[in-house]
């Protein structure tokens, strides 16, 4: 019988990490990775692959690690995934590939640490001398990718490998999307993202920055110049609760707060001219991964007390268990079954208190989680100096005016085929959060892979017809 538990991930101690933005998880050593790889049962029917949105040959790269054939393992990874150093860090493996692992079905035994080994191989590749990328035969057709987030980068990488000319248009001054503006440095170092982007670029992909399609460049112009278009702009517009007092000072959306820190380097002010105000008592609304990111970021910026407030219980929390445990280690507090109903300010219109109500759980709602119901007469107040609302995002309003003819659904997201990404417009495809609403990085990449395959087939058919 192999080891029942995963090889533990080496981590930076809590007292060191809360005063810096250094990466928390330190990664496996070669010996740790080999020991973990030897736990894999090498199942004849590898269910783990079924749990991977991008279809990586998981047993294949694990077997390569166990045999110390790391070059083969890296090749297996990159055959399916252009961003393995990223997914090895932020992918919720416990809900996907590792959830399917046969080893994890045995009582008292943990699944194989697939994500940790993926990161090990990817980091080894990034540290090695850059290898020349084998150019493939050029295919007829050029593609515009709108948005350089996980979906867009996946589409660009996959189509470049198929031999198509790809140009990525990005609104920000850096590629990565949520990988650079949303996920903090201590979870995903930005130099890792940059290196993965450089790999996609090495495939022949061109990047154009500081361009908002539908604003600075007309969408129709792209349709005239390119044979196919992929839209992967994400769902970056913030969503607010809209309770009384929401217009007070020092109330942020999580997207603004994290963008200031992660992309615009507010954590290094005044070296970077991006101020961000941090007070002693910070409240973060919501209990997803973004909430954990915002709370842990506020702690590192000097907040004395950070509290996450969630209207459901711990059991319904959508955040990854690993991120929750890290937050507890970093002394983040939690108010469960609590719903803010009003912000209260001082004479200068700065938020000073939050009026809340206690909740109880009723029957399940459309998400499958039990619906929170206010308890009458349970109101109480919490003293706070700053609020970060992390309750989700909505579709970018540019879709309504900047993409004429594109069909949207009732929530303002793009109406696209879930298997191909095809929209109602000829040659226009879409995928990721702008189609599904907020999801995970790997789910956006999975949508990108499906769309890349469909775009390749579309261009091949068009070239034969021409």
N, C-alpha and C positions, 0 to 999 in steps of 0.2 A: 504493500500500500504506500503510495507517495505521501508527501507531507500534507496534512489536512488543511493547513492554513497557508495563505499567500505569504511570500517573502515580504516583510514590512517595507514600506517606502521610507527611505531616509528623509527627514524633514528638519528644517531650521527650527530651533526651539522657540516657543511663543514669546519669551522675554526679549529675544533678538529681533524677531520679525515684526513686532508691533511698532518698532521705532524705525523701520526702513521699508522700502518697497522691493527688497530682495525676494527672489522666488522661494516659496515655502517648500514645495516638494523638490528634492535635490536629485532624484533620478537613481536608477539602479547602477551598480557597478557591473562589470562584465561577469564576475562570479555570481552575483545575485541574480542576474538575468538568466544565466545558464541553469542555476538551481531551480528557478521558477519555471523555466521552459520544460524541464524534465518532469514537472507535475502533469503536463498535458497528456491526455489519454490517446491522442491521435485517433479520434473516433472515425469509423468508416463512413458514417453519415454525420458530417460536421455541422451541427445545429447552430454553432456560433456564427457561421457565415450568414445564415438566415437572419440573424439579429443585427447584421452590419449593413447600414443603409448604402454604403459604397461597395459592398461585396468583396472585401479583402479576403484573400486566401489565408485565413488565420492559422490553421494547422500548418500550412506550408512555411510561413515565416517563423513560427514557434519552433518547428523542427530544425530549421536552419540555425536558430540560436542555440538549441541544445547540442548541435553538432559543431558549434563555433564557426559556422560558415556565414559570417555576418554580411558579406557582399551579396550572397544569394538572398538572404533575408531582406535586405534593403531593396533589391530589385523586385522581389515579390510584393513588398509594400507599395512601391511607387508605380507598379503596373496598374494599380487600382486607385491610388490615393496620392495626389500631388502635394498634400499638406500634412504628412504624417506626424511631424514634430508638434503641430498644432492640435490635431485630433487626439494624439497620445496624452495631451495635457487636459483638454477641456471637454472631450466627448464623455457623455454619461454612460460609460460601458456597463455599469451595474444594471442599467435598464435595457440594454441592448445585447451586445454580443455575450457579455458575461452572464446575463440573465438566462441565456440559452445553454450555457456550458453544462455538460452532463456531470462533470465533477462536482459542480455546485448543488446538484440534486441529491447528493449523498448526505445523509444526516451528519452534522458535525464537521462538514468539509466545505471549504470555500472554493468558488470557481477560480480558474486560472486567471492571473492578473494580466489580461490581454493588453489593456491600455498602457500599463507600465512597461511592458516589453516592446510595444509599438514605439513608445517614446524613446526607449533605450536605443533601438536601431536607428531611429530618425536622428537622434542627437549624435550618434556615432558618425552618421553620414555627413551631418553639418560640420562636424569638427575635422573631417578628413579633407584632404586637398580636393578642390572641385574637380569633378570628372567631366570630360567633354561629353556633351549631349549628342547622341546619335540623331542626325537629321533624317527625317522620313521623307518619302517622295511627296512632292507638293501635289495637292489636289486642287481642282478648280473651285474657287469660291472664297469670298471673304466675309467675315462675321464681325459685327459690332456687339460688344458686351457692355451693357450699361450697369455699372456698379462693380467695384472691386472687392466685394465681400466674399464670404465662403462659397456661395453659389456661383458668383461670377468668376472667381478664380478657378473653380473646378471645371466649369464650362470651357474657359479659356485654355486650361492645361490639356483637357481631354481632346479638344478640337485641334490644338496645335500638334498633339501627338498623331492625329489622323492626317496631318499635312495641310490644314487650312490656315489661311492668313487671318489672324485675330487681333483686333484692337479693342482695348478696354478703356472705357470712359468713366472717370471717377470724379465725384463732386469735391472731395477733400483733396488735400495736398499729398496724401499718402494712400497707398493701397492697403486693403485689409478689412475695411468696413468695421463691423462690430469687433473684430479681432484687435483693432487698434484703438477704437474710441470707447468700446464698451467693457472689455475684459481687462482688469487691472494687471499691472506689471508683475505683481507677486504671484499671480496665477499663470500669466502668459507673457513672458518677457518680449518686448517689442523687437529686439534684435532677432529673435526666433522668427517672428512674423516676417520681418524684412528679408531674412535669408530664404524663407519659403517663397516669398514673392519673387525674389531673384531667380529661384529655380524655375518658376513659371515663365519668367522673362527669358531665361536661357533657352526655352523651347521655341523662341521666336515671337512671343506675344509682345505687342506694343502697348504701352500705357500712356494715356492722355489725362492729365490731372486738372483740377480746378474748373471742371466743366459740368454744368447741370443740364442734362438733356431735357428739353422742354422749356428751358429758360435761356441759357447762353448759346445752345445749339438746338435748332428746331428738330423735333423728332422726324418730320418729313424729310429733312435733309439726309438723315441717316438711312432712311428707307430707300432713298434714291441711290445712295452711294454703296450700300452693302447688300449682299445676297441674302443674308439672314441676320436677325437681331435677337439677342437674349436680354431680357430685362430682369435684373436681380438687385434692385435698389433697396431691399430690406423694408422693414416697417419701423422707421426711426422717429416718427412723430410722437411726442410724449402724450400720455393719457393722465388726466388729473381727476381727483375725486369730485372737485367742484363744491366742497362743503363751505359754509360761511367762514370768512376769514382767509380764503385761499389767495387773496390779493395782498396779504401782508408781506413784509420783507422777510428774507431768509427762508423762503419756501422754494425748494428746487424740485425739478423732475430728476429722476435718476439718470436719464440720458444726458441732460445738460451737465449735471455734476460730474459724472464719469468722463464725459467728453472733455471737459475742462482739465481734468487731472490726467487722463490717459493719453489723449491725442495732443493737447495743448500745453502739457507739462506744468500745470498749476502747482503740482507737488514740489516743483523746483523754483517757485517764485522767490526772489525777483530775477533769478537767472533767466527765466522765461517770463515774459510780461503778461501772464495770465493769472490774475488774482482769483482766489476762491476763499470765501469766508468760512471759517470753522469755529464753532462756539463750544462751550463746555458740555452742553447737554444736547445731544443730537437724537432725533427720532426718525427711524426709517419705516415707512409703511409698506407692508408686503413681506412675504417670506419665500420668494423665489431666489434663483441664483444671482439675479441682478441686485436684489435686496442685500444678500450676503456680501456682494462685491462693494456696494455703496457703504454698508456699515463698517466693513473692515478697512475700507479706504479712509473713512472719517476718523477711525481710531488711529491710523498711521499719521494723519495730518494733525493730531494733537487733541482731539476731543477727549474729555475726561470720562464721559459716560455716554455710551451709545446703546440705544434700545430699539429692537425690532418689534413692531406692533403688527399682529396678524389676526384677522377676524375668525380664522378657524383654529383647530388645535394642532399640536405638533405632528400628529399622525397624518394630517392632510397637507402639510407643508410641501410645496413643489420643489424646493431646493435639493441639490445633491446632498446625500448624507455626509460625504467627505467635507463639503463646504460648511455645513452646519457644525460639524465637530470642530473644524478649525475656528469658526466664529466663537464657539463656547470656550475654546482654549485661549482665545484672545479677549476674553471677558466681555463679550457682547451680551447684553441682557435681552430677555424675550418676554413680551406680554402676549400670551395666547388668548384666544376668544375675546378679542378686544377690537372695537371699531371706532376710529375717530369720527366725531360728528361736527366739531367746530374748532377753529383756531382762534385764539384770543391774543390780541396785541397790546402793546403799551402805547404811551402818548406819541411815540415816534413811529408808530405803525410797524414795529418789529414784533415778530411772533414771540410770545412769552409762555403761553399755556396751550394745552390741547385738551378739549373736553371729549371724553370717550364714553362708550357704553359697553357693558359686558354682553357677550353673545352666548347662545347655546346652539347646538347642532340639531337640525331637523332631518328631513328626508333628503336623499341625494338629488342634486340638480343635474343639468346637462353635462357637466364635467365628470360626473360620477362620484363627486365628493359631497358630503352632507352639507346642506344649505345652512349658513349661519343666520340665526334669528335673534334680534335684539331682546334683551331681558328688561322688561319694564321696571323703571325706578332704579336702574343700576348705574346711573351716570356718575362719573368721577373725573378729576382733572389731573393732568401730568404737567409739571413744569419743564419747559423746553426752550432752547434758543435757536434751533435750526431744524427744519424738517426736510426729508428727502422722500418724495413719493415714488415708489417703485411698484406700480400696480399694472404695468403692461404698457404697450405701445399701440399706435394705430397707423393706418396707411398714410403715406406722404401725400399731401394735398396737390402736389405737382401733377399727379396722375389725372386729376379732374380737368385740367386745362392744357397741360403740356403734351398729352399723348392723344391727339384727336382720333376718334374712331375706335379706340381700345375699349373693350367691354369690361366693366367692373362689376363686382357683386354688391350686395346691399350694404356690406361693411366697408366698401371703398377699396377692396383688394382686387387684384387682377383675376379675372375669370379665365383659368387655364386648365387644360387637361392634366389631371394628376399624374398620368403615366408618361406623357411626352412633353408637357409644358406648352403645347400649342395653344395660342390665343385665337381670337376670332379674326385676326389680321393675318393675311398671307405672309409667311416667312418670319413671323414674329412669335417668339417663345418667351416664357417667363417661369421663374421658380424661386423658391426660398420663402422668406417671411412675407414678401409682397404678394404672395399667392395664398399661403396658409395662415398668415398671422404669425406672431412671435413663436419660434420653435428653437431647436438646438442647432448648433453649428453643423453637426454631422447630418442632421436632417436636411438642412439647406444644401449641403454638399451632395447628399443623395438625390435631391431634386435636380441639382446641376448635372449630375452624371446621366440621369434619364434624359434631360433636355439635350445634352451634348450628343447622345446617341441618336436622338430624333432629328436634331439639326444636321448631323452627318448624313443620315438617310435622306433627308429632304434635299440637301445639296447634291448628293449623288444622283438622285432622281432628276433634279433640274438639269444637271450637266448632261445626262443621257438624253433628255428631252431636247436639249439645245443642240 
